[in-house]
Amino acid sequence: MGDWSHSIVFVVFFCILVDFVKLLIELLGRGEERSFSSDPSLVTAVIACRNGAAQLPETVADLMKQLPAQRILVVDDGSTDDTSKVAQTLGCEVLRFEKSKGKASAINYAVYRVKTPYTLILDDDTRIGSTRIPTSLLSKDGHDAVAFHVLPDRRDRGGAHGGNFLGRLQRYEYGKSMEIGRRFHDASQSVSCVSGAAGLFRTDDLNRYHHLHTNVFQGEDLQRSIIHLLNGGRIVFANETVWTVAPWTWRQWFRQRLLGWYPGQYHELVNFVRLMLKRGVSWRVRYEMAYNLYMVVSDPLKSWSIVAIAIIPTLRWWGPIIYLLYLVFEVYPWLVVRIPGIRQRSSIFVLLLYPLYGGLNTLLRTLALPVWFWFRFVTGSMRPRRGPKDRIE
């Protein structure tokens, strides 16, 4: 038992060390904020929407401060509510599928009809507020796509309680990903995931690469970004905040991660390998792809170790030590990450609980592997559905 127990502790401390090194690399390697100008006349917004009648009015109202309604394309993906009627009332151009074809197909269908050089892809619950659309990063600086600073909304809207504790946890989580992760990869123009909540792309690129997308919902935004990088695209980060509605109950949060985000990551494993081995990509891309692959191996080991430490009496005393180590590592990011606009950092309670929140995410990523296998090979819902016909029919 002693040797076995020591092996568990060794595994945990090795993983802690790797996570700490990753944090240091990204904190010390962050790029400076990019400056840009905005010309909304070059942009058409595409909103793929299913049963979003309640969210659309606020989303479109924000957009119409910069874009005319005629350049806001809403694709009603088989909604059973009044999505199409609401969008038409708002003056948007409306495209409709009687039967749902999925978010990626809805986006491809709309982009095929875009006449402007740039396309802003938005979720139906994304509020852009006073955010500027950074067109010069594409037109003058020659980049191929732009990721925004995406955060869960602080307000209660659409039934979501954005100010509850789960909302605050996610706001810090998103902020850490943007302020540290996105800015780290921005330095080499290699942001590997343009959030589906908001992203600015060259319309020609979206048309050129649409057939490479598997049209699977889970991780569709991650896949779109990886495809750009595999084809030599340069993706940067604009520190312009947009607000989205995040899960506000733990049940919704579990469903988002276990059935959506994390199976989507497993769906991209082959592309992670391809990108890591591709000639000419930056070391930052290789580093992130290698870390993604490392997580596939380390997450089950971490999960097994967490369970073992929790249930084996002789190991339980290691639990507080591991918690405190992760808490110490989290202090500096907590000091760095501020809520845009009010420049306020998250509460001390978020800091204290965040190591446990991270452990829960690790467990869910582990459980998501059999979920991905089930969706991919049993139900077929994550089986690739490539083809051009959705774009023209």
C-alpha positions as CSV (number, residue, x, y, z in Angstrom):
1,M,0.0,0.0,0.0
2,G,2.9,2.4,0.8
3,D,4.6,2.1,-2.6
4,W,1.2,2.4,-4.3
5,S,0.3,5.5,-2.3
6,H,3.7,7.1,-3.0
7,S,3.0,6.5,-6.8
8,I,-0.3,8.4,-6.5
9,V,1.3,11.3,-4.8
10,F,4.1,11.4,-7.3
11,V,1.6,11.5,-10.2
12,V,-0.3,14.4,-8.6
13,F,2.8,16.4,-7.9
14,F,4.1,15.8,-11.4
15,C,0.8,17.1,-12.8
16,I,1.0,20.1,-10.5
17,L,4.4,20.9,-11.7
18,V,3.4,20.8,-15.3
19,D,0.4,23.0,-14.7
20,F,2.6,25.5,-12.8
21,V,5.1,25.6,-15.6
22,K,2.3,26.2,-18.1
23,L,1.0,29.0,-16.0
24,L,4.4,30.7,-15.9
25,I,5.0,30.3,-19.6
26,E,1.7,32.0,-20.4
27,L,1.9,34.7,-17.8
28,L,5.4,35.7,-18.9
29,G,4.7,35.4,-22.6
30,R,1.6,37.5,-22.9
31,G,1.6,40.0,-25.8
32,E,0.7,43.7,-25.7
33,E,-2.8,44.8,-26.6
34,R,-3.3,45.4,-30.3
35,S,-4.5,48.8,-31.6
36,F,-6.9,48.9,-34.5
37,S,-9.5,51.0,-36.4
38,S,-13.0,50.0,-37.2
39,D,-15.0,50.2,-40.5
40,P,-18.3,48.4,-40.0
41,S,-19.3,49.0,-43.6
42,L,-17.0,46.0,-44.5
43,V,-18.9,43.6,-42.2
44,T,-21.9,41.4,-42.3
45,A,-23.1,39.7,-39.1
46,V,-24.2,36.1,-39.1
47,I,-26.3,34.7,-36.3
48,A,-27.1,31.0,-36.3
49,C,-30.2,30.7,-34.1
50,R,-32.5,27.9,-32.8
51,N,-35.3,28.9,-30.5
52,G,-33.7,32.3,-29.7
53,A,-36.6,34.6,-30.0
54,A,-36.2,35.8,-26.5
55,Q,-32.5,36.6,-26.9
56,L,-32.5,38.1,-30.4
57,P,-33.9,41.6,-29.7
58,E,-31.1,42.7,-27.4
59,T,-28.4,41.1,-29.5
60,V,-29.7,42.8,-32.7
61,A,-30.3,46.1,-31.0
62,D,-26.6,46.2,-30.0
63,L,-25.5,45.3,-33.6
64,M,-27.7,47.9,-35.2
65,K,-25.7,50.6,-33.5
66,Q,-22.9,49.7,-36.0
67,L,-24.6,47.6,-38.8
68,P,-27.8,48.2,-40.8
69,A,-30.4,45.5,-40.3
70,Q,-30.0,44.4,-43.9
71,R,-26.4,43.2,-43.1
72,I,-27.6,41.1,-40.1
73,L,-28.3,37.6,-41.3
74,V,-30.3,35.4,-39.0
75,V,-30.4,31.7,-39.8
76,D,-33.4,30.1,-38.1
77,D,-32.2,26.5,-37.7
78,G,-35.5,24.7,-37.4
79,S,-36.8,26.7,-34.4
80,T,-40.1,25.8,-32.8
81,D,-40.6,29.3,-31.4
82,D,-41.0,32.7,-33.1
83,T,-37.3,33.2,-34.0
84,S,-38.0,34.0,-37.7
85,K,-40.9,36.3,-37.0
86,V,-38.9,38.2,-34.4
87,A,-35.9,38.6,-36.7
88,Q,-38.1,39.8,-39.5
89,T,-39.8,42.3,-37.3
90,L,-36.3,43.6,-36.4
91,G,-35.6,44.1,-40.1
92,C,-32.9,41.4,-40.3
93,E,-32.5,39.2,-43.4
94,V,-33.9,35.8,-42.4
95,L,-32.9,32.4,-43.7
96,R,-34.7,29.4,-42.4
97,F,-34.3,25.6,-42.2
98,E,-37.6,23.8,-41.6
99,K,-35.5,21.0,-40.0
100,S,-32.5,21.7,-37.9
101,K,-29.2,21.1,-39.7
102,G,-26.9,22.2,-36.9
103,K,-25.0,25.4,-36.1
104,A,-22.0,24.8,-38.4
105,S,-24.3,24.1,-41.4
106,A,-26.4,27.2,-40.5
107,I,-23.3,29.4,-40.5
108,N,-22.0,27.9,-43.8
109,Y,-25.4,28.5,-45.4
110,A,-25.4,32.2,-44.4
111,V,-21.8,32.9,-45.2
112,Y,-22.4,31.7,-48.8
113,R,-24.7,34.7,-49.1
114,V,-22.5,37.3,-47.5
115,K,-21.4,40.1,-49.9
116,T,-19.0,42.0,-47.6
117,P,-15.3,41.0,-47.3
118,Y,-15.6,40.3,-43.5
119,T,-18.1,38.2,-41.6
120,L,-18.8,38.6,-37.9
121,I,-20.2,35.4,-36.5
122,L,-22.2,35.8,-33.3
123,D,-24.3,33.6,-31.0
124,D,-27.9,34.8,-30.6
125,D,-27.2,35.7,-26.9
126,T,-24.0,37.7,-27.5
127,R,-24.2,41.4,-26.6
128,I,-21.4,43.5,-28.1
129,G,-22.3,46.7,-26.3
130,S,-19.9,49.5,-27.2
131,T,-17.3,47.0,-28.6
132,R,-15.7,48.1,-31.8
133,I,-15.4,45.7,-34.7
134,P,-11.6,45.5,-35.4
135,T,-11.7,45.4,-39.2
136,S,-8.2,47.0,-39.7
137,L,-6.6,43.9,-38.2
138,L,-7.8,42.1,-41.3
139,S,-7.7,44.8,-43.9
140,K,-4.5,46.6,-43.1
141,D,-2.5,44.3,-40.8
142,G,-3.2,41.2,-42.9
143,H,-4.5,38.8,-40.2
144,D,-7.1,36.2,-41.1
145,A,-9.4,36.1,-38.0
146,V,-9.9,37.9,-34.7
147,A,-11.0,36.6,-31.4
148,F,-12.8,38.9,-28.9
149,H,-12.7,39.1,-25.1
150,V,-15.7,37.0,-24.2
151,L,-17.2,37.0,-20.7
152,P,-20.4,35.8,-19.1
153,D,-22.8,38.6,-18.5
154,R,-22.9,40.1,-15.1
155,R,-26.6,41.0,-15.4
156,D,-29.6,38.8,-15.2
157,R,-31.0,38.4,-18.7
158,G,-32.9,35.8,-20.7
159,G,-33.7,34.0,-17.4
160,A,-30.0,33.7,-16.5
161,H,-28.8,34.8,-13.1
162,G,-25.5,36.2,-14.2
163,G,-24.7,37.6,-10.7
164,N,-24.8,34.3,-8.8
165,F,-21.7,32.5,-7.6
166,L,-21.5,30.1,-10.5
167,G,-21.6,33.1,-12.8
168,R,-18.7,34.8,-10.9
169,L,-16.7,31.6,-11.1
170,Q,-17.2,31.4,-14.9
171,R,-16.4,35.1,-15.3
172,Y,-13.0,34.5,-13.6
173,E,-12.5,31.4,-15.7
174,Y,-13.2,33.1,-19.0
175,G,-11.2,36.2,-18.0
176,K,-8.2,34.0,-17.2
177,S,-8.5,32.3,-20.5
178,M,-8.7,35.6,-22.3
179,E,-6.3,37.8,-20.4
180,I,-3.6,35.1,-20.1
181,G,-4.3,32.4,-22.7
182,R,-5.5,34.5,-25.6
183,R,-2.9,37.2,-25.1
184,F,-0.2,34.6,-24.9
185,H,-1.1,33.2,-28.3
186,D,-1.8,36.6,-29.8
187,A,1.9,37.3,-29.7
188,S,2.4,34.8,-32.5
189,Q,-0.9,35.3,-34.2
190,S,-1.9,31.7,-33.2
191,V,-5.1,32.0,-31.1
192,S,-6.4,28.4,-31.4
193,C,-10.1,29.0,-30.5
194,V,-12.1,31.9,-31.7
195,S,-15.1,31.6,-29.4
196,G,-18.4,30.8,-31.1
197,A,-19.9,33.7,-29.1
198,A,-18.1,36.2,-31.3
199,G,-15.5,36.1,-34.0
200,L,-14.5,38.2,-37.0
201,F,-13.3,36.3,-40.2
202,R,-12.5,36.9,-43.8
203,T,-15.6,35.8,-45.8
204,D,-13.5,34.2,-48.5
205,D,-11.7,32.0,-45.9
206,L,-15.0,30.8,-44.5
207,N,-16.2,29.9,-47.9
208,R,-12.8,28.3,-48.8
209,Y,-12.7,26.0,-45.8
210,H,-16.3,25.2,-45.2
211,H,-16.0,21.7,-46.6
212,L,-13.2,20.9,-44.1
213,H,-15.6,21.3,-41.2
214,T,-17.3,18.2,-39.9
215,N,-20.5,20.1,-39.2
216,V,-20.5,18.7,-35.6
217,F,-21.9,21.0,-33.0
218,Q,-19.6,20.1,-30.2
219,G,-16.5,22.2,-30.5
220,E,-17.6,23.7,-33.8
221,D,-15.8,27.0,-33.0
222,L,-12.6,25.2,-32.0
223,Q,-12.6,23.3,-35.2
224,R,-13.1,26.3,-37.3
225,S,-10.1,28.0,-35.7
226,I,-7.9,24.9,-36.0
227,I,-8.8,24.6,-39.7
228,H,-7.6,28.2,-40.2
229,L,-4.3,27.5,-38.4
230,L,-3.8,24.3,-40.4
231,N,-4.1,26.4,-43.6
232,G,-1.6,29.0,-42.5
233,G,-4.1,31.5,-41.1
234,R,-3.1,34.1,-38.6
235,I,-5.5,34.5,-35.7
236,V,-5.2,37.4,-33.3
237,F,-6.9,38.7,-30.1
238,A,-8.7,42.0,-29.8
239,N,-9.2,43.0,-26.1
240,E,-12.7,44.2,-26.9
241,T,-15.3,42.7,-24.5
242,V,-18.5,41.0,-25.6
243,W,-21.0,39.5,-23.1
244,T,-22.6,36.1,-23.4
245,V,-25.1,34.2,-21.3
246,A,-23.4,31.3,-19.4
247,P,-25.0,28.4,-17.5
248,W,-26.5,29.7,-14.3
249,T,-27.4,26.4,-12.7
250,W,-25.0,23.5,-12.0
251,R,-27.1,21.2,-14.0
252,Q,-26.8,23.4,-17.1
253,W,-23.0,23.8,-16.4
254,F,-22.5,20.0,-16.3
255,R,-24.4,19.5,-19.5
256,Q,-22.4,22.2,-21.3
257,R,-19.1,20.7,-20.3
258,L,-19.9,17.0,-20.3
259,L,-22.0,16.9,-23.5
260,G,-20.6,19.9,-25.4
261,W,-17.2,21.4,-24.7
262,Y,-15.1,18.4,-23.7
263,P,-16.4,15.9,-26.3
264,G,-15.7,18.7,-28.8
265,Q,-12.0,18.7,-27.6
266,Y,-11.7,15.0,-28.1
267,H,-13.3,15.4,-31.6
268,E,-10.2,17.5,-32.5
269,L,-7.5,15.1,-31.3
270,V,-6.3,14.2,-34.8
271,N,-6.2,17.9,-35.8
272,F,-4.2,18.7,-32.6
273,V,-1.6,16.1,-33.8
274,R,-1.6,17.4,-37.3
275,L,-1.1,21.0,-36.2
276,M,1.6,20.1,-33.7
277,L,3.6,18.3,-36.4
278,K,2.9,20.8,-39.2
279,R,6.0,22.5,-40.6
280,G,6.3,26.3,-40.1
281,V,3.9,26.7,-37.2
282,S,5.1,28.7,-34.2
283,W,6.4,27.0,-31.0
284,R,3.4,28.5,-29.2
285,V,1.0,26.4,-31.3
286,R,3.1,23.3,-30.9
287,Y,3.2,23.9,-27.2
288,E,-0.5,24.3,-26.9
289,M,-1.3,21.2,-29.0
290,A,1.2,19.2,-27.0
291,Y,-0.5,20.3,-23.8
292,N,-3.9,19.4,-25.2
293,L,-2.6,15.9,-25.9
294,Y,-0.9,15.7,-22.5
295,M,-4.4,16.4,-20.9
296,V,-5.8,13.3,-22.6
297,V,-3.3,11.3,-20.6
298,S,-3.1,13.3,-17.5
299,D,-6.8,14.0,-16.8
300,P,-7.6,10.3,-16.1
301,L,-4.5,10.0,-13.9
302,K,-5.5,13.2,-12.0
303,S,-9.1,12.0,-11.7
304,W,-8.0,8.6,-10.4
305,S,-5.6,10.2,-7.9
306,I,-8.3,12.6,-6.7
307,V,-10.7,9.7,-6.1
308,A,-8.0,7.7,-4.4
309,I,-6.9,10.5,-2.1
310,A,-10.6,11.1,-1.2
311,I,-11.4,7.5,-0.3
312,I,-8.1,6.1,1.2
313,P,-7.8,7.2,4.8
314,T,-3.9,7.2,4.7
315,L,-3.9,9.6,1.7
316,R,-6.5,12.1,2.8
317,W,-4.1,14.4,4.5
318,W,-2.5,15.0,1.1
319,G,-5.8,16.6,-0.1
320,P,-5.3,19.9,1.8
321,I,-1.7,20.1,0.7
322,I,-2.6,19.8,-2.9
323,Y,-5.4,22.3,-2.6
324,L,-3.1,24.8,-1.0
325,L,-0.5,24.4,-3.7
326,Y,-3.0,25.1,-6.4
327,L,-4.4,28.0,-4.4
328,V,-0.9,29.5,-4.2
329,F,-0.4,29.1,-7.9
330,E,-3.8,30.8,-8.5
331,V,-3.0,34.0,-6.5
332,Y,-1.1,35.8,-9.2
333,P,-3.6,35.2,-12.0
334,W,-6.3,36.3,-9.6
335,L,-4.4,39.6,-9.1
336,V,-4.0,40.0,-12.9
337,V,-7.5,39.2,-14.2
338,R,-9.9,42.2,-13.9
339,I,-13.5,42.6,-15.0
340,P,-13.4,44.9,-18.1
341,G,-14.9,48.3,-17.6
342,I,-14.9,48.4,-13.8
343,R,-11.4,46.9,-13.5
344,Q,-12.5,44.9,-10.4
345,R,-11.0,41.6,-9.6
346,S,-13.0,38.5,-8.6
347,S,-14.0,38.0,-5.0
348,I,-11.8,36.2,-2.5
349,F,-14.4,33.4,-2.4
350,V,-13.9,32.8,-6.1
351,L,-10.1,32.5,-5.5
352,L,-10.6,30.1,-2.6
353,L,-13.0,27.8,-4.5
354,Y,-11.3,27.9,-7.8
355,P,-8.9,25.0,-7.2
356,L,-11.9,22.8,-6.4
357,Y,-13.6,24.1,-9.5
358,G,-10.6,23.2,-11.6
359,G,-10.6,19.7,-10.1
360,L,-14.2,19.3,-11.0
361,N,-13.4,20.3,-14.6
362,T,-10.7,17.7,-14.7
363,L,-13.2,15.0,-13.6
364,L,-15.6,16.1,-16.3
365,R,-13.0,16.0,-19.0
366,T,-12.2,12.5,-18.0
367,L,-15.9,11.5,-18.1
368,A,-16.3,13.2,-21.5
369,L,-14.1,10.7,-23.3
370,P,-16.6,7.8,-23.1
371,V,-19.3,10.4,-23.9
372,W,-17.4,11.4,-27.1
373,F,-17.1,7.7,-28.0
374,W,-20.8,7.2,-27.5
375,F,-21.7,10.2,-29.6
376,R,-19.2,9.4,-32.3
377,F,-19.6,5.6,-32.8
378,V,-22.9,4.6,-31.2
379,T,-25.5,7.4,-31.7
380,G,-23.6,8.9,-34.7
381,S,-24.5,12.5,-33.6
382,M,-20.8,13.4,-33.8
383,R,-20.1,11.6,-37.0
384,P,-18.7,13.9,-39.7
385,R,-21.3,15.3,-42.1
386,R,-19.3,17.1,-44.7
387,G,-20.7,18.3,-48.1
388,P,-21.7,21.3,-50.1
389,K,-25.4,20.8,-50.4
390,D,-26.4,22.6,-47.2
391,R,-24.9,25.8,-48.6
392,I,-27.2,26.0,-51.6
393,E,-30.4,24.2,-50.7
